[in-house]
Amino acid sequence: MTIPALMPTYARCEVEPVRGEGAYLYGADGKKYLDFASGIAVNCLGHGHPHLTKAIQDQAATLMHTSNLYNVPGQWKLAEKLVELTFADTVFFTNSGVEAFECAAKTALAYQHVNEHPERNRIITFHNCFHGRSIAAISATSSEKLRTPFEPLPDWSDHAPFNDLDAVRALISDSTAGIMVEPVQGEGGILPATPEFLKGLRDLCDEHDLMLILDEVQCGVGRTGTLFAYEQYGIEPDIMAIAKGIGGGFPLGACLATEKAAYGMTVGTHGSTYGGNPLGMAAGLAVLDVVAEPAFLTQVQETGERLRHALEQWIPNHDDLFESVRGMGLMLGIRMTEATRPFVNFARQYGILTVAAGDNIVRILPPLNIDDSHIAECTRALTEAANAYREAKATGTAG
Ligand SMILES: *Cc1c(COP(=O)(O)O)cnc(C)c1O
């Protein structure tokens, strides 16, 4: 047999983390890594945060899973908290981002259906978007890389260029049910929507009675310096998918909606065996105890500005490899002059974990509670990595 026991869908690197503490991961070989990847924007409180860890430990010892056949008090607590903190009136809990996306899409389609518009059964999505790996989610992208080899995929979405309002306007038809957008594209390359674009989408949705669906799975939960990115755009969605940061490392997601948008989501329209389990609810509540505090969010904004500034100061010394910084809060991307994967791989040897993204972007996604010492360490590690990478390229050993 040549196939490994673990289905080979990931190109896993050599790092084998065995322990985490704050912003650091420790490898099986004893090596220490500055974790500026945070499990791809998941570990928003870093590793081993005492409040989160204790909440999970206590809940695990009390009750881990019951069922949505029963009342789960934690669901009410977390749902009410999210309702209080956001545009939403109601919440469905999932275990992951793609499940939150699925619920968001179903909510939009059901809205049109119960409002006597069953013909409105298509969603407008965007080039370089990422909504997860289910059949519906990959069919919502135009990325060949994600779609192959699963064609033909369900044809239920129309794809417009990101930040191009005219293109969206031209795509709206009698069969459009809603528009699904990441306020800051993550996998696509840390690309924020322009304010005019998001406001314009809101106006188009109002004008045509379409659902505006935000995917804040990556940019939500404090990552951009506000609890949710949409707050910085002066708009509110009808439906929003969240996940990643909300569990702080525990698998948790949610679909949030207004009362109007959720009109079609009645008994029997959706469900999940694990979604809303007591353990996940305890994790989500513990994360929000910390992240939803205004002082914490202000600190994310300030730390984000200092990190961005540090990176902007750093780039001119390495402008053969790096050209600019973009993003919001602690969701930053450094644009390289070449493909990023080799550098990201290389940087790990110099003790810093980052993530490659589309459009030649090195994603910088630290825990939200880092301080200036971590920023200094980041630029120091990037300097060492860039110098060594440059040398390795010259000798043809950069990989
Ligand atoms: C990661 C991500 C998803 C998918 O989340 P999973 O938990 O991997 O299913 C969906 N949307 C966005 C914007 C993401 O970044």
The ligand as a MOL file (V3000), in Angstrom:
LIG
                    3D

  0  0  0     0  0            999 V3000
M  V30 BEGIN CTAB
M  V30 COUNTS 15 15 0 0 0
M  V30 BEGIN ATOM
M  V30 1 C -11.7870 29.0780 7.3220 0
M  V30 2 C -12.9180 29.7320 6.6270 0
M  V30 3 C -14.1080 29.0270 6.3560 0
M  V30 4 C -14.2510 27.5540 6.6190 0
M  V30 5 O -14.1320 27.2180 7.9580 0
M  V30 6 P -13.9410 25.6830 8.3820 0
M  V30 7 O -14.0310 25.7380 9.8730 0
M  V30 8 O -12.6070 25.2690 7.8640 0
M  V30 9 O -15.0250 24.9210 7.7770 0
M  V30 10 C -15.1610 29.7180 5.7990 0
M  V30 11 N -15.0520 31.0250 5.5060 0
M  V30 12 C -13.9280 31.7300 5.7480 0
M  V30 13 C -13.8840 33.1900 5.4210 0
M  V30 14 C -12.8220 31.1000 6.2980 0
M  V30 15 O -11.6960 31.7890 6.5020 0
M  V30 END ATOM
M  V30 BEGIN BOND
M  V30 1 1 1 2
M  V30 2 1 2 3
M  V30 3 2 2 14
M  V30 4 1 3 4
M  V30 5 2 3 10
M  V30 6 1 4 5
M  V30 7 1 5 6
M  V30 8 2 6 7
M  V30 9 1 6 8
M  V30 10 1 6 9
M  V30 11 1 10 11
M  V30 12 2 11 12
M  V30 13 1 12 13
M  V30 14 1 12 14
M  V30 15 1 14 15
M  V30 END BOND
M  V30 END CTAB
M  END
